Structure formats: C-alpha cells, structure tokens
C-alpha cells in the first residue's frame, strides 16, 4: 500500500531524516519508535506532504506528489500530536470537516453517506456528549478523541498517527488502540503510528521502524525490529531490563492482594 524510499528531509543545512526506507502493506500497523529527536514525527509530516522531502513516497502505486489535495485526503488521514484551533468550532463541526474531501464544495449539501460516517465515528470514539461543546473548552484528551473522530469520518485507507495516545488517560488509551485495531480489520486499510510507549508498540503493532538521529536502524516485523539489542543500541540503556523491572512492581503488588 505504502512504499517509502530514500526519504530525506532537510531544514537548511540540517538533515533531520536521512535516506529512510520502509513499506506498509494492507492490514499492517507500523510503529515508528525511537528516542526524542530521532525524526519520527518528521517522517509522518513528509509522508503526509506536510514538509518538503527528497526521495519517493508511493501510495497505492502512485507517487504521492501526483495526488490532488482531495485525492490525498481521501487516501490518507493524519492525526497530529497538537491540534491547534483558532476558532470556537463545536466538536460536531470539527468532526464533520472530515467529510469535506467528498463534497463538490465546502457548503455542499451532505449526502446520506456523510451523515452515516460521522455518526459511526462519533459512536466509535465516545464523543457524543461533547458534540455541542466548543473545542476550545475541551481537555487535551477530549480534543484528541474529537480529532480522531474527524479522521475516522474521513474514511481514508491509510492512517498516519503521531502519538495517538497523547493526552489520553489509561481508559481511553485502551479504548482508542483497541478501536484502531478493529478498524484495521477491514480489508484495504493500514496504519502508521509514532509511539513512545514501547509496550503499546509491542501489543498492537505488526511491524516497526526503529529510528535514531534521523536514520532507520531497524525495520521489519515487530519482534524482529524491536529486539533487546536494537533497543539498547538506540536508547543507550538496558530497555528490556528497565521494562521488566517496572513489571516486577506490578507482580509484587498482585501477590500482596
């Protein structure tokens, strides 16, 4: 579905992403992991045509640079870490904006399918009680769920998610990741996510791209890419030892119950 080759992003003399290559097939969930400053979010921005890049991004056999804006919006959807809002749109208005790529004009009458997609996305993300609220009044987690609902209403075949659990508490974190895994079960879909939580990456990802200092250090099935050796080299610490140590506290507490 998505093939990225020799992806390079430069800001002036600074190379932020250097010759990164990866691919994502239908039904796959690619987790992009690595320390801060590794270039993870920049990869998402480049693939979504948010920043200039060198190399090639091929989506469903076509160069992404050849897509018209509405075609790109129908093919891929993007959820950023920070969704800046300058106007007091209601949550419902934000969600309905996800359907504009399918309308002849911004003020066009919405079709039955538009309403169906919007309703489905509202129910899936659990934001019905927020619909009439201004998004300026929402918490970070509520706003994140509203923008995810907008993304699902858009109904793209490829989701690009930059820290989708950002601002979410544990209840909604579990709900959203489970929801996304169910969304992925429909044929013709794929997900690319930037993650900091390696436990979530291991639990939900099928494949991983491990990055460090703007370069890809490992890519492949999740268990092959996120090995103890690869993680230790990238993070400069015993990642497996640290994570196992944290789990020991939970095991200790459960034994005392």
MARTI-729795 format. One line per 8 residues: number of its first residue (from 1); their letters; for each residue x, y, z of C-alpha. Coordinates in Angstrom, 3 decimals, padded with zeros to 6 digits. Each point is the difference from the previous one (the first is absolute). Layout:
<atoms>
NUM = a = X Y Z ~ ... .
</atoms>
This chain:
<atoms>
1 = xxxxxxxx = 000.000 000.000 000.000 ~ 002.734 002.468 001.010 ~ 003.603 -000.129 -001.200 ~ 002.492 002.593 001.219 ~ 003.494 000.073 -001.474 ~ 003.002 002.196 000.825 ~ -002.151 002.466 001.939 ~ 002.103 003.023 000.925 .
9 = xxxxxxxx = -001.126 003.215 001.674 ~ 002.234 003.034 000.390 ~ -000.595 003.319 001.702 ~ 002.731 002.239 -001.322 ~ 003.276 -001.778 000.666 ~ -001.539 -002.280 002.621 ~ -000.934 -003.513 -001.169 ~ -002.819 -001.190 002.241 .
17 = xxxxxxxx = -000.823 -003.238 -001.851 ~ 002.622 -001.760 -002.083 ~ -000.749 -002.652 -002.657 ~ -002.735 -001.796 001.917 ~ -001.688 -002.927 -001.748 ~ -003.031 -002.052 001.059 ~ -003.236 -001.456 -001.297 ~ -003.448 -000.707 001.413 .
25 = xxxxxxxx = -002.383 -002.601 -001.375 ~ -003.746 -000.385 000.419 ~ -000.968 -001.162 003.464 ~ 003.303 001.099 001.502 ~ 000.584 002.406 002.881 ~ 003.469 001.535 -000.173 ~ 001.328 001.473 003.232 ~ 002.724 002.658 -000.363 .
33 = xxxxxxxx = 002.058 000.022 003.191 ~ 003.174 001.621 001.236 ~ 001.278 002.632 002.442 ~ -000.890 003.680 -000.084 ~ 001.491 001.757 -003.014 ~ 000.232 -003.185 -002.055 ~ -002.088 001.468 -002.834 ~ -003.162 -002.052 000.575 .
41 = xxxxxxxx = -002.524 002.821 -000.298 ~ 001.859 001.432 -002.992 ~ -000.503 -003.287 -001.837 ~ -003.750 000.286 000.595 ~ 000.038 003.634 -001.154 ~ 001.893 -000.874 -003.168 ~ -002.218 -002.964 -000.916 ~ -003.064 002.205 000.484 .
49 = xxxxxxxx = 001.566 002.704 -002.231 ~ 000.276 002.343 002.960 ~ 003.679 000.801 -000.592 ~ 002.191 -000.048 -003.134 ~ 001.975 -003.196 -000.462 ~ 002.325 -001.840 -002.325 ~ -000.491 -003.618 -000.994 ~ -003.254 -001.696 -000.932 .
57 = xxxxxxxx = -003.290 -000.631 001.788 ~ -002.169 -002.396 -001.985 ~ -003.569 -000.521 001.185 ~ -001.993 -002.722 -001.748 ~ 002.379 000.005 -002.945 ~ -000.045 003.794 -000.528 ~ 002.511 002.626 000.982 ~ -001.548 002.025 002.800 .
65 = xxxxxxxx = 001.164 003.240 -001.639 ~ -002.356 -000.775 -002.889 ~ -003.096 -000.140 002.218 ~ -002.426 002.892 -000.047 ~ -000.811 001.341 003.495 ~ -003.452 -001.607 000.128 ~ 001.435 -003.320 -001.238 ~ 002.649 000.082 002.700 .
73 = xxxxxxxx = -002.635 000.787 002.642 ~ -002.065 -002.987 -001.094 ~ 003.007 -002.314 -000.020 ~ 001.736 000.907 003.256 ~ -000.915 001.654 003.262 ~ 002.332 001.654 002.490 ~ -000.284 000.428 003.764 ~ 002.600 002.382 001.403 .
81 = xxxxxxxx = 001.270 000.233 003.561 ~ -001.286 003.553 000.330 ~ -003.207 001.130 -001.697 ~ -000.034 003.793 000.069 ~ -003.416 001.653 -000.173 ~ -000.420 003.718 -000.548 ~ -003.810 000.122 -000.079 ~ -002.730 -001.247 002.329 .
89 = xxxxxxxx = -001.208 -002.849 -002.205 ~ -002.178 -002.547 001.745 ~ 001.212 -003.576 000.199 ~ -002.675 -001.005 -002.511 ~ 001.155 002.626 -002.493 ~ 003.583 -001.227 000.313 ~ -001.083 -003.594 -000.615 ~ -002.114 000.911 -003.033 .
97 = xxxxxxxx = 002.985 001.737 -001.572 ~ 001.337 -003.495 -000.624 ~ -002.563 -000.374 -002.800 ~ 000.943 003.106 -002.010 ~ 002.332 -001.991 -002.242 ~ -003.084 -001.788 -001.369 ~ -002.097 003.104 -000.691 ~ 000.071 002.101 -003.214 .
105 = xxxxxxxx = 000.210 003.121 002.159 ~ 000.429 000.924 003.621 ~ -003.659 001.065 000.320 ~ -001.422 -002.929 -001.936 ~ -002.942 -001.974 001.317 ~ 001.244 -003.048 001.887 ~ -000.924 -003.365 -001.408 ~ -001.426 -002.892 001.977 .
113 = xxxxxxxx = 003.406 -001.688 000.055 ~ 001.545 003.096 001.568 ~ -002.446 -000.104 002.902 ~ 000.508 -003.735 000.386 ~ 003.804 000.343 000.167 ~ -000.249 002.862 002.488 ~ -002.427 -001.904 002.227 ~ 002.174 -003.121 -000.060 .
121 = xxxxxxxx = 003.131 001.945 000.919 ~ -001.808 001.746 002.870 ~ -001.138 -003.303 001.462 ~ 003.370 -001.683 -000.474 ~ 001.916 002.720 001.835 ~ -002.593 000.627 002.722 ~ -000.282 003.747 -000.531 ~ -003.782 000.403 -000.310 .
129 = xxxxxxxx = -000.290 001.964 003.238 ~ 002.606 002.483 -001.311 ~ -001.661 000.823 -003.335 ~ -001.447 003.400 000.915 ~ 003.025 001.155 001.980 ~ 002.549 002.422 -001.379 ~ 003.242 -001.839 -000.621 ~ 001.758 002.888 001.754 .
137 = xxxxxxxx = -001.548 -001.225 003.261 ~ 001.030 -003.651 -000.366 ~ 002.822 -001.689 001.852 ~ 002.968 -001.303 -001.973 ~ -001.326 -003.550 000.111 ~ -003.510 001.006 -001.062 ~ 001.375 002.067 -002.857 ~ 002.175 -002.921 -001.112 .
145 = xxxxxxxx = -003.058 -002.258 -000.186 ~ -001.961 002.620 -001.955 ~ 002.737 000.282 -002.610 ~ 000.246 -003.779 -000.191 ~ -003.753 -000.051 -000.663 ~ 000.563 002.522 -002.798 ~ 002.678 -002.281 -001.424 ~ -002.250 -003.074 000.090 .
153 = xxxxxxxx = -002.838 001.974 -001.612 ~ 002.431 000.830 -002.797 ~ 000.228 -003.768 -000.625 ~ 003.497 -000.177 -001.532 ~ 001.735 -003.267 -000.767 ~ 003.222 001.029 001.772 ~ 000.205 001.628 003.436 ~ 003.106 001.979 000.990 .
161 = xxxxxxxx = -000.054 000.483 003.771 ~ 002.531 002.079 001.913 ~ -000.272 -001.108 003.629 ~ -003.704 -000.973 -000.141 ~ -000.053 -000.614 003.775 ~ 001.273 003.522 000.716 ~ -002.003 001.533 002.904 ~ -002.142 -003.127 000.388 .
169 = xxxxxxxx = -000.488 -001.661 003.388 ~ 000.273 -003.776 000.286 ~ -003.698 -000.669 -000.610 ~ -000.103 001.877 -003.299 ~ 003.473 -001.145 -000.958 ~ -001.217 -003.591 000.126 ~ -003.251 000.914 -001.767 ~ 001.659 001.897 -002.844 .
177 = xxxxxxxx = 002.693 -002.585 -000.721 ~ -002.540 -002.821 000.093 ~ -002.278 002.037 -002.289 ~ 002.843 000.543 -002.467 ~ 000.819 -003.695 -000.039 ~ -003.650 -000.756 -000.810 ~ 000.011 002.718 -002.701 ~ 003.011 -001.721 -001.539 .
185 = xxxxxxxx = -001.913 -003.267 -000.442 ~ -001.868 001.433 -002.999 ~ 001.873 -000.968 -003.213 ~ 001.965 002.720 -001.774 ~ 001.126 001.892 003.114 ~ 003.316 000.619 001.747 ~ 001.366 002.134 002.845 ~ 003.309 001.759 000.652 .
193 = xxxxxxxx = 000.468 001.284 003.567 ~ 002.714 001.896 001.819 ~ 000.226 -001.405 003.535 ~ 002.080 000.626 003.082 ~ -001.643 -002.750 002.052 ~ 001.804 -003.159 -001.068 ~ -002.535 -002.171 001.828 ~ -002.765 001.330 -002.253 .
201 = xxxxxxxx = 002.216 -000.537 -003.027 ~ 000.594 -003.643 000.933 ~ -003.666 -000.612 000.878 ~ -001.622 001.492 -003.103 ~ 002.623 000.306 -002.737 ~ 000.635 -002.549 -002.724 ~ 003.177 001.711 -001.253 ~ 002.415 002.603 001.291 .
209 = xxxxxxxx = 002.399 002.633 -001.286 ~ 002.636 000.794 002.613 ~ 001.687 003.369 -000.497 ~ 002.935 001.842 001.510 ~ 001.496 003.365 -000.967 ~ -002.068 000.222 -003.166 ~ 000.876 -003.442 -001.317 ~ -001.721 -003.373 -000.045 .
217 = xxxxxxxx = 001.884 -002.495 002.150 ~ -002.474 -002.889 -000.353 ~ -003.125 -000.793 -001.993 ~ -002.138 -003.117 -000.229 ~ -002.481 -002.118 001.971 ~ -000.355 001.393 003.506 ~ 001.857 -002.845 001.719 ~ 002.900 000.259 -002.454 .
225 = xxxxxxxx = 000.370 003.779 000.130 ~ -000.521 000.675 003.705 ~ 002.521 -002.475 001.345 ~ 001.878 000.553 003.254 ~ 003.215 000.657 -001.908 ~ -001.562 002.517 -002.392 ~ -001.793 001.868 002.776 ~ 003.046 000.110 002.231 .
233 = xxxxxxxx = 002.137 001.384 -002.836 ~ -002.512 002.739 -000.817 ~ -000.952 001.052 003.527 ~ 003.424 -000.552 001.554 ~ -001.425 -001.981 002.904 ~ -001.288 -003.443 000.941 ~ -003.568 000.536 -001.208 ~ -001.174 -003.556 000.637 .
241 = xxxxxxxx = 001.526 000.055 003.467 ~ -001.691 003.293 000.798 ~ -003.409 -001.127 -001.255 ~ 000.269 -003.353 001.805 ~ 000.935 001.825 003.182 ~ -003.112 002.142 -000.224 ~ -002.165 -003.080 -000.504 ~ 001.495 -001.506 003.151 .
249 = xxxxxxxx = -001.754 002.681 002.055 ~ -003.356 -001.050 -001.430 ~ 000.703 -003.663 000.674 ~ 001.024 000.822 003.573 ~ -003.160 001.982 000.651 ~ -002.225 -002.705 -001.507 ~ 001.588 -002.597 002.292 ~ -000.876 002.145 003.007 .
257 = x = -003.669 000.302 -000.913 .
</atoms>
